Amino acid sequence: MSATDPTTPAPPGRVEVLVRRTDPRLAGPVYAQPSDAGADLVAASDVTLGPGERAVVGTGLAIALPEGYAAFVHPRSGLAARYGVTLVNAPGTVDAGYRGEIKVVLINTDRSETITLRRGDRIAQLVVQRVEHAVFREVAELPDSVRGVGGFGSTGGFGSGSTAGVAPTDGSDGSGAEVGAGAGAGAGAAGATGREAAGVRPGA
Ligand SMILES: O=c1ccn([C@H]2C[C@H](O)[C@@H](COP(=O)(O)OP(=O)(O)OP(=O)(O)O)O2)c(=O)[nH]1
């Protein structure tokens, strides 16, 4: 079934996403396999990326998602593993209200090889998901949790003989040095700057 066939209703349990081809000769979005999470997005134009270069590439597609959904532009693992090509902003977020052409922000992370992708090449994949819209409620204290403020490697890093679950002996939270202004326990809940940065209005 064509992904853009307007006469075929969505089967039960499947969300209907309206698709407009801004470039009618291009394919997509197409699920390569029935159980794939992502539908392939293709390049609307040729693009050549030297080592470290990036480009915003059109896909020839615009969509209308139902309210309560978003679509996420993810890299393709084959392009990433074979050529080092991924997305600068992975995953890119396509809002339900966005009606413009979906674009892909590609980057060539390879240090020496230039890659040329051709119009019609599959450059990314689109994952449609239900998303919650939160009500952000400001509080003075957050409820306790097992993790607490530990993060950024607090469970022991990446080695198989990790120290996961071993409490630090220095009385710290185990997360090592503070990482940026937003990593502290008070950020987000107590600091005025954090509130402003989070867009939380006083009294909201
Ligand atoms: O990889 C992406 C990411 C975003 N978009 C489109 C859809 C999305 O709804 C819109 C805005 O994206 P985002 O909110 O990430 O951009 P922003 O930098 O916050 O810009 P804006 O001020 O327009 O929201 O751009 C894409 O086509 N591809």
The ligand as a MOL file (V3000), in Angstrom:
LIG
                    3D

  0  0  0     0  0            999 V3000
M  V30 BEGIN CTAB
M  V30 COUNTS 28 29 0 0 0
M  V30 BEGIN ATOM
M  V30 1 O 15.3000 17.4190 11.9290 0
M  V30 2 C 14.3490 18.2110 11.8490 0
M  V30 3 C 13.9300 18.9930 12.9440 0
M  V30 4 C 12.8920 19.8640 12.7620 0
M  V30 5 N 12.2490 19.9630 11.5610 0
M  V30 6 C 11.1110 20.8670 11.3890 0
M  V30 7 C 9.8660 20.2880 12.0380 0
M  V30 8 C 9.7460 21.0020 13.3260 0
M  V30 9 O 8.3900 21.0810 13.7300 0
M  V30 10 C 10.3550 22.3350 12.9900 0
M  V30 11 C 10.9540 23.0410 14.1500 0
M  V30 12 O 11.9030 22.2040 14.7310 0
M  V30 13 P 12.5350 22.5570 16.1480 0
M  V30 14 O 11.4520 22.8920 17.1030 0
M  V30 15 O 13.4950 21.4850 16.4870 0
M  V30 16 O 13.3400 23.8410 15.7390 0
M  V30 17 P 13.7580 25.1100 16.5480 0
M  V30 18 O 15.1860 25.2990 16.2960 0
M  V30 19 O 13.2920 25.0370 17.9750 0
M  V30 20 O 12.9710 26.2100 15.7280 0
M  V30 21 P 11.5240 26.8400 15.9060 0
M  V30 22 O 11.7940 28.1350 16.5680 0
M  V30 23 O 11.0270 26.9830 14.4980 0
M  V30 24 O 10.6940 25.8900 16.7180 0
M  V30 25 O 11.3870 22.0870 12.0330 0
M  V30 26 C 12.6390 19.1800 10.4940 0
M  V30 27 O 12.0790 19.2390 9.3990 0
M  V30 28 N 13.6800 18.3300 10.6710 0
M  V30 END ATOM
M  V30 BEGIN BOND
M  V30 1 2 1 2
M  V30 2 1 2 3
M  V30 3 1 2 28
M  V30 4 2 3 4
M  V30 5 1 4 5
M  V30 6 1 5 6
M  V30 7 1 5 26
M  V30 8 1 6 7
M  V30 9 1 6 25
M  V30 10 1 7 8
M  V30 11 1 8 9
M  V30 12 1 8 10
M  V30 13 1 10 11
M  V30 14 1 10 25
M  V30 15 1 11 12
M  V30 16 1 12 13
M  V30 17 2 13 14
M  V30 18 1 13 15
M  V30 19 1 13 16
M  V30 20 1 16 17
M  V30 21 2 17 18
M  V30 22 1 17 19
M  V30 23 1 17 20
M  V30 24 1 20 21
M  V30 25 2 21 22
M  V30 26 1 21 23
M  V30 27 1 21 24
M  V30 28 2 26 27
M  V30 29 1 26 28
M  V30 END BOND
M  V30 END CTAB
M  END
